[in-house]
């Protein structure tokens, strides 16, 4: 009887040892597939790519911003943040600095949309949001406002948003219009367009300008802080039919 219990005890000990060994193996296997994201900021894009490859991370340039502090061609920000533990093959997104703003913002107000678009491209800028509204006194497809303003300094990104007039009766004539997307436009330009379209503008909501939060659990698109005076939200939202009785509220960055 005693040998049987000894045999059972030995078998139990062997099972415990095997279980502990399996747990240890799984622990090293799981953590061996993880890596801490390094700090890529300040590195050249080529160096950041090489460093990411050495850690088996996938790295891509998500956006470009002007920066007076970071030289051109170097990493300005990243997502996930440095120190975040992720799986190997994780996708890390970075923004690349364009250095200080080197080009003047062209004045395209009053130009036809097509000509304005060509001027923007020739200046080395990207075309951002384009909103259209009825605007008395302006020819169809003429640019009635732009953001950034002509010759603006301290621009965050190499893109321009336009507000363009289109032909047709305004809501003041009794005809409703489709609410355009005014986000990204300067408040002064958006407010003037709303007034010219015969619509009612309610007191604005002002929100402080802040740096967008970066989640460590996602590979979100990195964005620059919104310049003060820019429309960040609107009610009604773009695409809704509005008329002279519709009140429009804009949220503006301070």
C-alpha positions in Angstrom: 0.0 0.0 0.0 2.8 2.4 0.9 4.7 1.9 -2.4 1.4 2.8 -4.2 1.1 6.1 -2.3 4.8 6.8 -3.0 4.2 6.1 -6.7 1.2 8.4 -6.7 3.1 11.1 -4.9 6.0 10.9 -7.5 3.4 11.0 -10.3 1.8 14.1 -8.8 5.1 15.8 -8.4 6.0 15.1 -12.0 2.6 16.6 -13.1 3.3 19.7 -11.0 6.8 20.1 -12.5 5.4 19.6 -16.0 2.7 22.2 -15.4 5.2 24.7 -14.1 7.5 24.1 -17.1 4.6 24.6 -19.5 3.6 27.9 -17.7 7.2 29.1 -17.8 7.5 28.2 -21.5 4.2 30.0 -22.3 5.4 33.1 -20.3 8.6 33.4 -22.3 6.9 32.7 -25.6 4.3 35.4 -25.0 6.7 38.0 -23.6 9.3 37.1 -26.2 6.8 38.2 -28.9 6.5 41.6 -27.2 8.6 44.7 -27.6 8.7 48.2 -26.0 8.2 50.9 -28.5 11.3 53.2 -28.6 11.3 56.9 -28.8 11.6 57.8 -32.5 11.3 61.6 -32.0 14.2 63.6 -33.3 15.5 60.7 -35.5 15.6 61.0 -39.2 12.9 59.1 -40.9 15.5 56.7 -42.4 17.0 56.0 -39.0 13.6 55.5 -37.4 12.7 53.0 -40.2 15.9 51.0 -39.5 15.4 51.1 -35.7 11.8 49.9 -36.1 12.9 47.1 -38.5 15.5 45.9 -36.0 12.7 45.5 -33.4 10.4 43.9 -35.9 8.0 46.8 -35.9 6.2 48.2 -38.9 6.7 52.0 -39.2 5.0 54.4 -41.7 4.9 58.2 -42.1 1.3 59.2 -41.4 1.5 63.0 -41.9 3.7 66.0 -42.3 3.7 69.2 -40.2 5.7 72.4 -40.1 7.8 72.8 -37.0 10.1 75.7 -35.9 11.7 73.4 -33.4 12.3 70.2 -35.3 14.5 70.1 -38.4 13.1 68.9 -41.7 13.1 65.2 -42.3 13.0 64.2 -38.6 10.3 62.5 -36.6 8.0 65.0 -34.9 5.6 62.7 -33.1 4.6 59.1 -32.9 1.8 56.7 -32.0 1.9 54.6 -29.9 4.0 56.6 -27.5 7.5 55.5 -26.5 7.6 52.9 -23.7 4.3 51.2 -24.8 4.6 47.4 -24.9 3.2 46.0 -28.1 3.4 42.8 -30.2 6.1 42.5 -32.8 4.9 43.5 -36.3 2.8 46.2 -34.6 2.1 49.3 -36.8 3.7 52.5 -35.5 2.7 55.8 -37.2 4.9 58.8 -37.2 4.6 62.4 -38.3 7.6 63.9 -40.2 8.7 67.5 -39.7 8.9 69.8 -42.7 11.0 72.3 -40.7 10.0 75.9 -40.3 7.4 77.3 -42.7 9.3 78.3 -45.8 6.6 79.3 -48.3 4.2 82.1 -48.4 0.5 81.3 -48.3 -1.0 82.5 -51.7 -4.0 84.7 -51.9 -6.7 82.9 -53.9 -9.7 84.8 -52.8 -11.8 85.8 -55.8 -10.2 83.3 -58.1 -12.2 80.5 -59.7 -12.0 77.2 -57.8 -10.0 75.5 -60.5 -7.4 78.3 -60.8 -7.2 78.5 -57.0 -6.5 74.8 -56.8 -3.7 75.1 -59.3 -2.2 78.0 -57.4 -2.3 75.9 -54.2 -0.6 73.0 -55.8 2.1 75.2 -57.4 2.8 76.6 -54.0 3.6 73.1 -52.7 0.5 72.9 -50.6 -2.3 70.3 -50.4 -6.0 71.1 -50.9 -7.9 70.6 -47.7 -11.6 70.9 -47.0 -13.7 72.7 -49.7 -17.1 74.0 -48.6 -19.7 75.6 -50.9 -22.4 78.0 -50.0 -24.7 80.5 -51.9 -23.0 83.9 -51.6 -24.5 87.1 -53.0 -22.1 89.3 -55.0 -19.7 86.5 -55.9 -19.6 84.6 -59.2 -20.2 80.9 -59.2 -17.2 78.7 -58.2 -15.3 81.8 -56.9 -13.3 81.4 -53.7 -14.8 83.7 -51.1 -12.5 82.7 -48.2 -9.5 80.6 -47.4 -7.7 79.1 -44.4 -4.9 79.8 -43.7 -5.2 83.5 -44.6 -3.0 85.0 -47.3 0.7 85.4 -46.1 -0.2 83.7 -42.8 2.8 82.7 -40.6 3.1 79.9 -38.1 1.0 77.5 -40.3 0.8 74.0 -38.8 0.3 71.9 -41.9 0.9 72.3 -45.7 -2.7 72.5 -46.7 -5.4 75.1 -47.5 -9.2 74.9 -47.0 -11.5 76.9 -49.3 -15.0 78.4 -49.1 -16.5 78.6 -52.6 -19.6 80.3 -53.8 -22.1 78.4 -55.9 -24.9 79.7 -58.2 -28.5 79.5 -57.0 -31.0 81.2 -54.8 -30.4 81.5 -51.1 -32.7 80.5 -48.3 -33.7 84.1 -48.0 -35.5 83.6 -51.3 -37.5 80.8 -49.8 -35.4 77.9 -51.1 -33.6 75.6 -48.7 -29.9 74.8 -49.2 -27.7 71.9 -48.2 -25.6 72.7 -45.2 -21.9 72.6 -46.2 -19.0 71.3 -44.1 -17.6 74.4 -42.5 -15.1 72.7 -40.2 -11.6 73.8 -40.9 -12.7 77.2 -42.1 -12.0 80.5 -40.3 -14.9 81.6 -38.2 -15.1 85.0 -39.8 -15.4 83.6 -43.3 -17.9 80.9 -42.2 -20.0 83.5 -40.4 -20.0 85.8 -43.4 -21.0 83.0 -45.7 -23.9 81.9 -43.4 -25.2 85.5 -43.3 -24.9 86.0 -47.1 -26.9 82.7 -47.5 -29.8 84.2 -45.5 -29.3 81.8 -42.6 -29.3 82.6 -38.9 -26.2 82.2 -36.8 -26.5 81.7 -33.1 -23.9 82.6 -30.5 -20.8 80.4 -31.0 -19.4 77.8 -28.6 -15.7 78.5 -27.9 -13.4 75.6 -26.9 -9.7 75.9 -26.0 -7.2 74.7 -28.5 -5.5 71.5 -27.3 -3.1 68.9 -28.6 -5.2 65.8 -29.6 -4.8 62.8 -27.2 -3.0 59.8 -28.6 -4.3 56.4 -27.5 -1.7 53.7 -26.9 -4.1 50.9 -27.9 -4.8 52.1 -31.5 -3.0 53.2 -34.6 -4.9 56.4 -35.0 -4.1 59.1 -37.4 -1.9 61.8 -35.9 -3.2 65.3 -36.2 -1.9 68.8 -35.5 -3.5 71.2 -33.0 -6.3 73.3 -34.5 -5.4 76.9 -35.1 -7.3 79.5 -33.0 -10.3 80.9 -34.8 -11.0 77.7 -36.7 -14.4 76.1 -36.9 -14.2 72.6 -35.3 -17.9 71.6 -35.2 -21.3 72.7 -36.5 -25.0 72.2 -36.0 -26.7 71.2 -38.2 -24.1 68.8 -39.5 -23.0 68.9 -43.2 -25.6 67.5 -45.6 -28.7 68.6 -43.8 -31.2 70.8 -45.6 -31.5 74.2 -44.0 -33.6 77.3 -44.7 -34.2 80.9 -43.4 -35.7 79.5 -40.2 -32.8 77.2 -39.4 -30.4 78.4 -36.7 -26.8 77.4 -37.1 -24.3 77.0 -34.3 -20.6 76.9 -34.8 -17.9 75.7 -32.4 -14.7 77.6 -32.7 -11.2 76.9 -31.3 -9.9 79.6 -29.0 
